[in-house]
Amino acid sequence: MAERGENGRKNDPQQTKEDILLVATEEFSTHGLAGARVDAIAEKTRTSKRMIYYYFGSKEGLYLAVLEQSYRKIRSLESDLHLSNLEPEEALRTLISTTFDHDEANPDFVRLVSIENIHHAAHMLRSEAIRDLNVSVIETIAGILQRGFDQGVFRRNADPIDIHMMISAFCFFRVSNRYTFGTIFRRNLSDSDTIERHRGMIADAVVSYLKS
């Protein structure tokens, strides 16, 4: 039976946790760990600080849960692509497009990762889940690269972590630096034509690197 919350309505614990994580993602990505307020999260989710601490232990525990969920989301998207069924170049271009579109559509993810870098990944270091989640993308890229190299599609026997970094760097930068870069160079990175050009540009750059 669903438990009854402090506001008198019946609660589905799993749904309540998901609602808290959704609101907390916006709160932490907007205000950072120090500036985020658990009171504000409780108010927007019609819960209480006590309930949030019951589920997540502390403010830092909630922040870490938000980080884990954010990484779980993109890794889940990647696993749904079934890239092993595609030819190597098509698989790599599909993965790049998915990463590009994910970062474009989820600036909160980009801000959260930027915030965690400010903290020198101190919270992420405590999370085995994040480490385990990110093994999968390296294994996926490694499989694509090896198939491409064996078939003669790719001439360079590249490090999968280097390729992951190339993809992430471009996709991440154009979202994280959208406002500063756009202001300096008078360029709207959210323009649809620019998005389309950049999506193709990073895929072409990575594939060209591998074929050289």
NORLINUR-V365804 format. One record per pair of residues at least 4 apart in sequence whose ideal C-beta (glycine too) atoms are under 6 Angstrom apart, sorted by the first residue. I is the first residue (numbers start at 1). J is the second residue. D is the distance in Angstrom with one decimal. If there is no record, write none. Layout:
# NORLINUR-V365804
I & J & D
I & J & D
This chain:
# NORLINUR-V365804
2 & 10 & 4.4
2 & 11 & 5.9
2 & 12 & 5.3
3 & 11 & 5.4
4 & 10 & 5.4
5 & 9 & 5.7
5 & 11 & 4.3
6 & 48 & 5.3
7 & 46 & 5.6
11 & 16 & 5.0
17 & 55 & 5.4
19 & 45 & 4.9
20 & 24 & 5.8
20 & 45 & 5.2
20 & 52 & 5.9
21 & 66 & 5.9
21 & 69 & 5.4
23 & 41 & 5.2
23 & 44 & 4.7
23 & 45 & 5.2
24 & 28 & 5.9
24 & 41 & 5.1
24 & 62 & 5.5
24 & 66 & 5.1
25 & 29 & 6.0
25 & 66 & 5.1
25 & 108 & 5.5
26 & 30 & 5.9
27 & 36 & 4.6
27 & 40 & 6.0
27 & 41 & 5.3
28 & 36 & 4.8
28 & 63 & 5.6
28 & 66 & 5.6
29 & 108 & 3.9
29 & 111 & 4.1
29 & 112 & 5.1
31 & 35 & 3.5
31 & 36 & 4.6
32 & 115 & 5.2
33 & 63 & 5.3
38 & 49 & 5.2
38 & 52 & 5.8
38 & 59 & 5.5
42 & 47 & 5.1
42 & 48 & 5.3
42 & 49 & 5.2
42 & 52 & 5.9
47 & 51 & 4.5
52 & 56 & 6.0
56 & 61 & 4.3
56 & 62 & 4.0
56 & 65 & 5.5
57 & 61 & 3.6
64 & 123 & 5.1
64 & 127 & 5.9
68 & 127 & 5.9
68 & 129 & 4.9
68 & 130 & 5.8
70 & 109 & 4.9
70 & 112 & 5.7
71 & 130 & 5.4
71 & 133 & 5.0
72 & 76 & 6.0
72 & 133 & 5.8
74 & 102 & 5.2
75 & 133 & 4.9
75 & 136 & 5.6
77 & 98 & 5.9
78 & 137 & 5.9
81 & 94 & 5.8
83 & 91 & 4.1
86 & 90 & 4.5
86 & 91 & 4.0
88 & 144 & 5.3
88 & 147 & 4.8
88 & 148 & 3.3
88 & 153 & 5.0
89 & 153 & 5.8
91 & 144 & 4.9
92 & 144 & 5.3
93 & 203 & 4.7
96 & 167 & 5.5
96 & 202 & 5.9
96 & 203 & 4.6
97 & 199 & 6.0
99 & 167 & 5.5
99 & 171 & 5.0
100 & 171 & 4.8
100 & 199 & 5.0
102 & 106 & 5.8
103 & 110 & 5.9
103 & 171 & 4.5
103 & 172 & 5.9
103 & 175 & 5.0
107 & 175 & 5.4
110 & 172 & 5.9
110 & 175 & 4.5
110 & 176 & 5.0
114 & 176 & 5.7
116 & 121 & 5.7
116 & 124 & 5.6
121 & 125 & 5.7
124 & 130 & 5.5
128 & 132 & 6.0
138 & 160 & 5.1
141 & 160 & 4.1
141 & 163 & 5.4
141 & 164 & 5.6
142 & 160 & 4.1
145 & 158 & 5.8
145 & 160 & 5.8
148 & 153 & 4.2
148 & 154 & 3.7
149 & 154 & 5.0
149 & 157 & 5.5
154 & 210 & 4.1
155 & 211 & 5.7
156 & 210 & 5.1
158 & 162 & 5.9
158 & 163 & 5.5
158 & 210 & 6.0
164 & 168 & 6.0
165 & 169 & 5.8
166 & 206 & 5.7
168 & 172 & 5.3
169 & 173 & 6.0
170 & 202 & 4.4
172 & 176 & 5.6
173 & 177 & 5.4
174 & 189 & 5.4
177 & 181 & 4.5
178 & 182 & 5.7
178 & 189 & 4.8
182 & 187 & 5.4
182 & 188 & 5.9
182 & 189 & 5.5
189 & 194 & 5.8
197 & 201 & 6.0
200 & 204 & 6.0
204 & 208 & 5.9
